[in-house]
Amino acid sequence: MSASTQLFESPALGPCERLASVLELTRQMVELARDGDWDEVAALEKQRYVDLQQCFADPIAPEHGPLVSQALEKMLTMNDRLINDLTTARDSVREQETQQARRRRALGQYQSVGMQPRL
């Protein structure tokens, strides 16, 4: 079990510790996205969502405001990376689908030529 999963499963965490867990999950998601492991990214997103909800369920102490602000800024920066990687992966899949459709049409045309009666 990873450290982030252990953090996720611990109910007694304060908002700062839970936010640290969110940052670690986000960092892992960025790495997994770069490796193309989108199933694991989705699983971690579910954990991250719960952590974020619990993190902000209670008001943040004023003395933690700057730390929370920095952590959220870092998380948003990593989210931008995730979105860029996801967009790149989506575009790649679309291009592969387009190429596959062209190949099917070409194969169909080739087969239809072979089935025409010869004169």
SVG drawing of the C-alpha trace seen along z (x, -y; Angstrom):
<svg xmlns="http://www.w3.org/2000/svg" viewBox="-19 -34 25 47">
<polyline fill="none" stroke="black" stroke-width="0.4" points="0.0,0.0 1.5,-3.4 2.0,-6.2 -0.7,-8.3 -3.2,-5.5 -2.4,-5.2 -3.0,-8.9 -6.2,-8.6 -7.6,-5.9 -6.7,-7.7 -9.8,-9.4 -8.0,-11.5 -6.0,-13.7 -6.3,-17.5 -6.8,-19.7 -3.1,-20.3 -2.2,-16.6 -5.1,-15.8 -4.0,-18.5 -0.6,-17.0 -2.2,-13.7 -4.0,-15.5 -0.7,-16.9 0.9,-13.5 -2.0,-11.9 -1.9,-14.6 1.9,-14.1 1.3,-10.4 -1.5,-11.1 0.9,-13.3 3.5,-10.5 0.9,-7.8 -0.6,-10.1 2.8,-10.4 3.1,-6.6 -0.4,-6.4 -1.9,-4.5 -5.3,-6.3 -7.2,-3.6 -4.9,-4.3 -5.2,-8.0 -9.0,-7.7 -8.8,-5.6 -6.5,-8.1 -8.8,-10.9 -11.6,-9.3 -9.4,-9.2 -8.2,-12.8 -11.8,-14.0 -12.7,-12.5 -9.6,-14.0 -10.4,-17.4 -14.0,-17.2 -12.8,-16.2 -10.0,-18.8 -12.4,-21.7 -15.3,-20.3 -14.3,-22.5 -12.9,-26.0 -9.2,-26.4 -7.4,-28.0 -6.2,-31.5 -2.6,-30.6 -2.8,-27.8 -4.1,-30.1 -0.8,-30.8 0.2,-27.1 -3.2,-26.1 -3.0,-28.7 0.5,-27.5 -0.6,-23.9 -3.7,-24.7 -1.6,-26.7 0.8,-23.7 -2.1,-21.4 -3.6,-23.6 -0.3,-23.6 -0.1,-19.8 -3.8,-19.7 -2.8,-21.8 -0.1,-19.1 -2.7,-16.4 -5.1,-18.2 -2.4,-18.7 -1.4,-15.0 -5.1,-14.0 -5.6,-16.2 -2.6,-14.8 -3.7,-11.2 -7.2,-12.0 -5.9,-13.5 -3.7,-10.5 -6.6,-8.1 -8.7,-10.2 -5.9,-10.1 -5.5,-6.3 -9.3,-5.9 -9.1,-8.1 -6.2,-6.0 -8.0,-2.8 -11.2,-3.9 -9.1,-4.8 -7.5,-1.4 -10.9,0.3 -12.2,-1.7 -9.1,-0.9 -9.3,2.8 -13.0,2.8 -12.2,1.1 -9.4,3.6 -11.6,6.6 -14.5,5.2 -12.1,4.9 -11.1,8.6 -14.7,9.7 -15.7,7.9 -16.2,10.2 -13.4,10.1 -14.2,9.3"/>
</svg>
